């Protein structure tokens, strides 16, 4: 009798898990799913938030540099973008929301400052520094248009997230 009750309870449990998971996924898949790189689907309504992981993600930093003229962009994803050139341009602005460019591996951060328009595009692709020869996983295009200018000045370079190392 115990074995029959045990078997029935396992069968009931499996049926309940299967039907509730499917129905929850079907109800929420249109607005709360993530497709991973392995084409698995994760229902985000089932994920528990972890304040430590959320803090790490939100406090992530990115740094890129380019040459001729030398320039630097530092992005603190929880606060600001800082862009500086050897020619004296120095801008710090609140971080705008990143926009994924459809059909690419590029995210664009676009903002208007007191000094002019600033666009930072980060593309996930191998980048080779034209002076050092070091490789990184991201190419970066920074576009700046001074308030009085009619065209953008482009700055191209390579970047990486904090904690990554360049490759030879």
C-alpha positions, 0 to 999 in steps of 0.5 A: 500500500505504501508503495502504491501511494508513493508511486501515485504521489510521484506521478501526480507531482510529475504531472503537476510540474509539467502542466504548470511549467508549460502553462506559465511559459505559454502565458509569459513568453511574449514579454518576459523571455530570454533566448540564450546563445544556445537557443534555450528559452528562460522564463524570466518570471521564474528567476529570483533576483539576486541583489549581489548579482544585480549590483555586479552587473549594474556596476560593470565598467568598460574602457576603450582607447584609440590612436591618432589622436589618442582618445579614451572613453570610460563607461560606468554603466551605473553612472556615466560616460567619460570621453577625453581626447588629447586635443582637450575635449573632456566630457562626462555625462550621465549614461544614456540607455543603450540601444541594440542595433538590429541585426548587429552585435552593436550597442549604441549610447547616444546623448546630447551634452553642453559641448555637443552630441556624443555617440558611443557604439560598442561592437562585439567583434575582434579588434586589433590596436593599430599601435600595440597590436594587442587584441580585444573583443570589442571595437568602439566607434565614438562620434562627437559633433561640437555644438557649432559643427555640422559634421561628426568627428569619428574616433575608432579604437578597441575596448574591453570590460573591467577585468578582461585582459588584452590578447597578443 
